[in-house]
């Protein structure tokens, strides 16, 4: 199973008015594209490949433990960008503030779920909110230029989602396995080192 651990972003409201120019450009281009279903909008923290189904219960428990170490936080969303680049785009995504709170939870997820820290790099992590996919590579320079500096607001993130990729390809499909709220638990007070 290919599994994604992510921040749930399905509550983010993206108005049709803001995307009017983009929709017009897409219609003129005749490119084959699909908006990602809103219920699966997410900010990826970690991707795991070849996860055996029998390991899912253990994975959920570990994510629950992670959720107790973090609380709801806000992130700014800004600009519309392309992956891998604007000249050969396959995905359009909204930029996400790479805040301290986000880096802490991403690092916690990676260190908890990966056996060796050498398997990943803090410096390579770039948070994004994908909203649209193309079937083939396209130059979208003109299409996204009006959105480069656009402010999409500041929204709260309050839960982790566990997503399974059930269909790969140009338009992958996901199934939500679990959603876990971020509810930080404070450590109990102690006297002379003894918890009570």
Order of alpha helices (4+ residues) and beta strands (2+ residues): beta-alpha-beta-beta-alpha-beta-beta-alpha-beta-alpha-beta-beta-beta-beta-beta
